[in-house]
């Protein structure tokens, strides 16, 4: 079925026109816009997929076929409703600019913090924009998206690094914080260059190559306590809005998933308002955009799920909560099932909710991930059971990963 028809079916289902059954993609869309048949589960395969397949970072983060095939196998094996080809998406623009990275033997590459690209204003003046789609590992990203689209028959959700976080990667955190306080003109010049000369052309290249409906900028550094709300309003929000205005179309939403750190401030609403501004800023046609409020486990454990659920309902957006990587990694299975039950009981409401399983640690028993997915399926069926606390979790039979891959997987 054509993607547009699948979107129409899913949105209609979410509003009460429940015709037919939903596949995973349709379930996620229905969960974003309203109430699906059950809570959608999103899995980020990432380095867990790399570990399961015995791949090195040099292959996983440089060779499109092993990366996409391993990610596909992992998502399918666990029965996730939705997955995206998640690489080290913070690094692509910085590396294309010439920033040095260190390659670990087990993890994703990381910035060489002893040799930042921008050491002073003169370095910015000498810097040349990357060639969109050609510099650094940009070809790896585009080919990975092409393979995903070929395998899934769906355009991927694409990723970009937001300007504030990109500035930290090429300038250094301490240096950029000092710039914002002591030389704000330079900080603004750097953000303007990164936004309009680096990120905007790269997003446009991804949209042209994939026909994607959504590009998500990630912005981990734009978070309390790293940066104050006043810093974010001056040095983050205006540039996110400029990028969104320059790249969003009626067919494609470009947004910033926003900050973390709700649990680090006294005024929860101030951070949530900034988060929504990062999502909506510069965009139009708000009623049709697939907006969501993503709150991380470290924060919702402190501020409480009911508070962020109420805010999401007030804003008319989907609430997305992640499972704890530490809990999924260490278990036990019973505790994982109970936590998923609690997330659904407190967060799922009458719809507009999604569960994200992300950053699964390498070495995690596959039974732990199967437990999280199975618990979401059992406890997350709409309308939610009134006796959800008394429902017994039934662990399904689990086929060994290697055996499943031999029968059903793609070659890596």
DAZIVEN-V931943 format. One record per helix or strand. SS is the DSSP state (h for helix, s for strand). FROM is the first residue (numbers start at 1). TO is the last residue. If there is no record, write none. Layout:
SS&FROM&TO + SS&FROM&TO
This chain:
h&3&14 + h&24&33 + s&38&38 + s&40&43 + h&46&52 + h&57&60 + h&64&78 + s&82&83 + h&92&97 + s&101&102 + s&110&111 + h&121&126 + h&138&152 + s&158&161 + h&163&171 + h&173&182 + h&184&210 + s&214&218 + h&229&235 + h&237&247 + s&253&256 + h&262&264 + h&268&280 + h&286&288 + s&292&295 + h&297&303 + h&305&315 + s&318&322 + h&325&330 + h&333&347 + s&353&357 + h&366&379 + s&381&381 + h&388&390 + h&401&408
